[in-house]
């Protein structure tokens, strides 16, 4: 029963994100709204980590399995992907480099107390 309650809490925040995405005229996906609401609840201690921790760890554990269906769907339109392979690869490489760069800068700022020159 504990796991059902934890999953219900997570799904409740997901539903709240869906509602926010429908109500707020910003191009933000509903999943992002739900995660931001869950993060805010955890940071303000409105919700304790113990209330969702075990199911959250389980969902992170099975995360690779959740990518199987989209991958199969991608293979169904392989001709379209192959026709646009070069632009897709350029976007992937540039996106990866930018993500690593921004992640590194943010990590350096947080680990050195905001001192960028150190």
C-alpha positions as CSV (number, residue, x, y, z in Angstrom):
1,X,0.0,0.0,0.0
2,X,2.9,2.3,0.7
3,X,4.1,2.1,-2.9
4,X,0.7,2.8,-4.3
5,X,0.5,6.0,-2.2
6,X,4.0,7.1,-3.3
7,X,3.1,6.5,-6.9
8,X,-0.2,8.3,-6.4
9,X,1.7,11.3,-5.0
10,X,4.1,11.3,-8.0
11,X,1.1,11.0,-10.4
12,X,-0.7,13.8,-8.6
13,X,2.2,16.1,-9.3
14,X,2.2,14.9,-12.9
15,X,-1.5,15.7,-13.2
16,X,-0.9,19.1,-11.6
17,X,1.7,19.7,-14.3
18,X,-0.8,18.7,-17.0
19,X,-3.3,21.2,-15.6
20,X,-0.7,24.0,-15.4
21,X,0.4,23.3,-19.0
22,X,-3.2,23.7,-20.1
23,X,-3.7,26.9,-18.2
24,X,-0.5,28.8,-18.5
25,X,0.2,30.1,-22.0
26,X,3.9,29.3,-22.0
27,X,5.6,26.7,-24.2
28,X,6.7,24.5,-21.3
29,X,5.9,20.8,-21.4
30,X,3.6,19.4,-18.7
31,X,6.3,17.0,-17.5
32,X,8.5,19.9,-16.7
33,X,5.8,21.7,-14.8
34,X,5.1,18.6,-12.8
35,X,8.8,18.1,-11.9
36,X,9.2,21.8,-10.9
37,X,6.1,21.5,-8.6
38,X,7.5,18.3,-7.1
39,X,10.9,19.9,-6.6
40,X,9.3,23.0,-5.0
41,X,7.3,20.7,-2.6
42,X,10.5,18.9,-1.7
43,X,12.6,22.0,-1.2
44,X,9.9,23.7,0.9
45,X,9.5,20.5,2.9
46,X,5.8,20.5,2.1
47,X,6.6,16.9,1.0
48,X,9.3,14.8,2.5
49,X,11.7,12.7,0.4
50,X,10.5,9.6,2.3
51,X,7.0,10.1,0.9
52,X,8.2,9.4,-2.7
53,X,11.7,8.1,-2.3
54,X,11.3,4.3,-2.9
55,X,9.1,4.6,-5.9
56,X,11.3,7.4,-7.3
57,X,14.4,5.2,-7.0
58,X,12.5,2.3,-8.7
59,X,11.4,4.6,-11.6
60,X,15.0,5.8,-12.1
61,X,16.1,2.1,-12.1
62,X,13.8,1.1,-14.9
63,X,14.3,4.3,-16.9
64,X,16.2,2.6,-19.7
65,X,13.3,0.2,-20.2
66,X,11.0,3.2,-20.8
67,X,13.0,4.2,-23.8
68,X,12.3,0.9,-25.7
69,X,8.9,2.0,-27.1
70,X,10.1,5.4,-28.5
71,X,13.1,3.7,-30.1
72,X,10.9,1.1,-31.8
73,X,8.7,4.0,-33.0
74,X,11.7,5.8,-34.3
75,X,12.8,2.7,-36.3
76,X,9.3,2.6,-37.9
77,X,10.2,5.9,-39.7
78,X,13.8,5.0,-40.4
79,X,13.6,6.3,-44.0
80,X,12.8,9.8,-42.7
81,X,15.6,9.7,-40.1
82,X,18.1,8.4,-42.7
83,X,17.2,11.2,-45.1
84,X,17.9,13.8,-42.4
85,X,20.9,12.0,-40.8
86,X,23.4,14.8,-41.2
87,X,21.3,17.6,-39.6
88,X,20.3,15.2,-36.8
89,X,23.9,14.3,-36.1
90,X,25.0,18.0,-36.2
91,X,22.3,18.9,-33.7
92,X,23.2,16.0,-31.4
93,X,26.9,16.8,-31.4
94,X,26.4,20.6,-30.9
95,X,23.7,20.0,-28.2
96,X,26.0,17.5,-26.4
97,X,28.9,19.9,-26.4
98,X,26.8,22.9,-25.2
99,X,25.2,20.7,-22.5
100,X,28.6,19.6,-21.3
101,X,30.0,23.1,-21.4
102,X,27.0,24.6,-19.5
103,X,27.0,21.7,-17.0
104,X,30.7,22.2,-16.4
105,X,30.4,25.9,-15.8
106,X,27.5,25.5,-13.5
107,X,29.3,22.8,-11.6
108,X,32.4,25.0,-11.3
109,X,30.3,27.9,-10.0
110,X,28.6,25.8,-7.4
111,X,31.7,23.9,-6.2
112,X,33.9,27.0,-6.0
113,X,31.3,29.2,-4.3
114,X,30.7,31.4,-7.4
115,X,34.3,32.3,-7.9
116,X,34.7,32.0,-11.7
117,X,38.4,32.9,-11.8
118,X,39.7,30.2,-9.5
